[in-house]
Amino acid sequence: MAGEAYVKYSKSLTFRRVLPERDARLLIRWGRDLYKQSLGREDAFYRDYGRYGGSFPIWIASCAAANPSFAKFLVEDGREIGLAVLGLDETNAEVGRVHHFYVATTHRGQGFGGLLDDYSRDVLADAGARRARLNVAAGNARAIRFYEAQGWEETQRRGGLIFMETKL
């Protein structure tokens, strides 16, 4: 239509399966940054995933073993720019879990988080989930605003975490 402005995105976007052994360095680097962005420090990452973070790729491999779509990179022109790590609740398969969303620092604020959110909802719904849950550090205001803008609703606060949920 004449007079309408639009932007054409000319780069290629795809999702690629996480290969934990091959991708271990990137996963650990992004995992450390996830914790730093969420909690303001990295030490909890090492507490949770070992002295060098080596258990993080192993844990992601377990998510991918349950369903290969549960651990995917968002790739722009052959370069990883985002990550989604998902699962199903161990006690209720109708509840999907968003374990981690991550967007590379160079790509934040450009809509890629929304793509990861859309992807995650679709994958969890295809896996049989009717609702999705995640938790976010109460001090991570940017992430909280993002999730609320995507339609996630707070369901509980506990131990410095905010638990959020959305229907699929």
C-alpha positions in Angstrom: 0.0 0.0 0.0 1.2 3.5 -0.8 2.3 5.5 2.1 2.8 2.6 4.5 6.3 2.3 5.9 7.8 -1.1 6.5 11.2 -2.7 7.2 12.3 -5.7 5.3 14.6 -8.0 7.4 17.2 -9.2 5.0 19.0 -11.7 7.2 18.4 -15.4 7.5 16.9 -16.6 10.8 16.7 -20.3 11.6 16.6 -22.5 14.7 19.4 -25.0 15.1 19.5 -28.0 17.5 21.9 -27.5 20.4 24.8 -30.0 20.2 26.0 -29.9 23.8 29.5 -31.3 23.3 30.2 -29.2 20.2 28.5 -26.1 21.7 29.8 -26.4 25.3 32.0 -23.3 25.3 29.2 -21.0 24.0 26.6 -22.6 26.3 28.9 -22.1 29.4 29.6 -18.5 28.4 26.0 -17.7 27.8 25.0 -19.6 31.0 27.4 -17.4 33.1 25.9 -14.3 31.5 22.4 -15.5 32.2 23.2 -15.7 35.8 25.0 -12.4 35.8 22.1 -10.7 34.1 19.5 -12.4 36.4 21.3 -12.3 39.7 24.0 -9.7 39.2 26.8 -12.2 39.7 28.1 -15.5 38.3 28.9 -17.4 41.4 25.5 -19.2 41.6 26.2 -20.5 38.1 29.3 -22.3 39.3 27.4 -23.5 42.4 24.7 -25.0 40.2 26.9 -26.3 37.3 30.3 -27.0 38.8 33.6 -25.2 39.1 34.0 -24.6 35.4 30.3 -24.8 34.5 30.8 -28.1 32.7 27.5 -29.5 34.0 25.5 -26.9 32.2 25.8 -28.4 28.7 25.2 -31.9 30.2 22.0 -30.6 31.8 20.9 -29.0 28.4 21.7 -32.4 26.8 19.2 -34.0 29.1 16.5 -31.5 28.0 17.3 -32.2 24.4 17.2 -35.9 25.0 13.6 -35.6 26.2 12.7 -33.7 23.0 15.2 -32.3 20.5 13.1 -29.2 20.1 13.6 -28.4 23.8 17.1 -27.0 23.3 17.5 -24.8 20.2 19.7 -21.9 19.2 18.2 -19.0 17.3 20.7 -18.4 14.4 21.1 -15.3 12.3 23.1 -15.8 9.1 24.9 -18.8 10.5 25.7 -17.2 13.9 24.0 -18.1 17.2 22.2 -15.1 18.6 19.8 -16.7 21.1 18.9 -19.9 23.0 15.8 -21.5 24.3 15.9 -24.4 26.8 12.6 -26.0 27.6 11.0 -29.0 29.3 7.9 -30.5 30.7 7.0 -30.4 34.4 8.1 -33.7 36.0 4.8 -34.1 37.9 2.4 -32.7 35.3 3.1 -33.1 31.5 0.4 -30.5 30.8 2.8 -27.8 32.2 5.7 -26.8 30.0 8.8 -25.2 31.5 10.8 -22.4 30.1 14.1 -23.0 31.8 16.1 -20.4 29.9 15.8 -17.7 27.2 18.9 -16.0 26.2 19.6 -13.4 23.6 23.2 -12.4 22.8 24.1 -8.9 24.2 24.6 -7.6 20.6 21.0 -8.5 19.7 19.0 -7.5 22.8 16.1 -5.1 22.4 15.6 -6.0 18.7 12.6 -8.4 19.0 14.6 -11.7 19.1 13.3 -12.5 22.6 9.8 -12.4 21.3 10.8 -14.9 18.6 12.2 -17.2 21.3 9.0 -16.8 23.3 6.8 -17.7 20.3 9.0 -20.7 19.4 8.9 -21.9 23.0 5.1 -21.7 23.2 4.7 -23.5 20.0 7.1 -26.3 20.9 5.6 -26.8 24.4 2.0 -26.8 23.0 3.1 -29.4 20.4 4.5 -31.5 23.2 1.1 -31.5 24.9 1.5 -28.7 27.4 -1.5 -26.5 28.0 0.3 -23.9 30.2 3.9 -22.8 30.4 5.8 -21.7 33.5 9.0 -19.9 34.2 10.8 -18.1 37.0 12.7 -14.9 37.0 14.9 -13.2 39.6 12.8 -10.5 41.3 15.6 -8.0 40.7 15.7 -8.6 36.9 13.3 -5.8 36.0 14.1 -5.9 32.3 13.2 -9.6 32.0 10.0 -9.1 34.1 8.9 -6.3 31.8 9.6 -8.5 28.8 7.6 -11.4 30.1 4.7 -9.2 31.1 4.7 -7.6 27.6 4.5 -11.2 26.1 1.4 -11.9 28.3 3.0 -13.9 31.1 1.4 -13.3 34.5 2.9 -13.5 38.0 1.6 -16.4 40.0 3.9 -16.4 43.0 6.9 -14.9 44.7 9.3 -17.0 46.7 12.9 -16.7 47.8 13.8 -13.8 45.5 12.1 -15.4 42.5 9.0 -14.5 40.6 7.1 -17.4 39.1 5.1 -16.6 36.0 2.7 -18.6 33.8 0.9 -18.3 30.5 -1.7 -20.4 28.7 -0.7 -22.1 25.5 
